Amino acid sequence: MRRSIALPVVLLSLLGAGCGSDEAATPVVCLEGPAKIETALVTAPDPVRIDGTVPISDCMIRDQPNGELVNFGSDAVAVATRLGTRAGGSGTEAIRAAIQAGYLVGAMEKGSEGSDGIHTTLVDRVKSAATYRMDDSPGAKVHYEAGAEAGREFG
């Protein structure tokens, strides 16, 4: 009788242990709003660190809690939209915006490596927001690509 009770108890405890959260926590600075991301991007194409410590790529982690990914993603889309709009202009500000937009996308691509699904969809959305005005500015795509390459390298 003891044996017949012990097996279900052991199985239930193993199942309970498997129900724990494998979700990794997103660095807090990644969730503090679009201004943090945009301020950090000022250093692009040199390495970008949010609050001087966290690469943008570290904001996209495997098994990330959905709410944290949604918050970071919303902020990243907002930043990409602003940068994409500025990149469609002319002059030095447009060049800087194209580089920063590219860096953001490249860093997010690096952060999404090895994951699939929602991370890939988010990168596609940010890329779309960042590049939607690039056709309006001659040479913007070249600067965007330089920024994206740096983002993929440095995160």
CORJO-V838660 format. One record per backbone hydrogen bond with DSSP energy under -1.0 kcal/mol. NH is the residue of the N-H (numbers start at 1). CO is the residue of the C=O. Records with the same first field share a line. If there is no record, write none. Layout:
NH = CO ; CO
This chain:
5 = 1
6 = 2
7 = 3
9 = 5
10 = 6
11 = 7
12 = 8
13 = 9
14 = 10
15 = 11
16 = 12
17 = 13
18 = 14
20 = 17
24 = 63
30 = 27
31 = 28
38 = 34
39 = 35
40 = 36
41 = 37
42 = 39
43 = 40
44 = 41
46 = 43
50 = 54
52 = 49
53 = 50
54 = 50
57 = 155
58 = 55
59 = 56
60 = 57
64 = 61
69 = 65
70 = 66
71 = 67
72 = 68
73 = 69
74 = 70
75 = 71
76 = 72
77 = 73
78 = 74
79 = 75
80 = 76
81 = 77
82 = 78
83 = 79
84 = 80
85 = 81
86 = 82
87 = 83
89 = 86
95 = 91
96 = 92
97 = 93
98 = 94
99 = 95
100 = 96
101 = 97
102 = 98
103 = 99
104 = 100
105 = 101
106 = 102
107 = 103
108 = 104
109 = 105
110 = 106
111 = 107
112 = 108
113 = 110
115 = 112
119 = 116
121 = 117
122 = 118
123 = 119
124 = 120
125 = 121
126 = 122
127 = 123
128 = 124
129 = 125
130 = 126
131 = 127
132 = 128
134 = 131
136 = 133
137 = 134
140 = 137
143 = 139
144 = 140
145 = 141
146 = 142
147 = 143
148 = 144
149 = 145
150 = 146
151 = 147
152 = 148
153 = 149
154 = 150
155 = 151
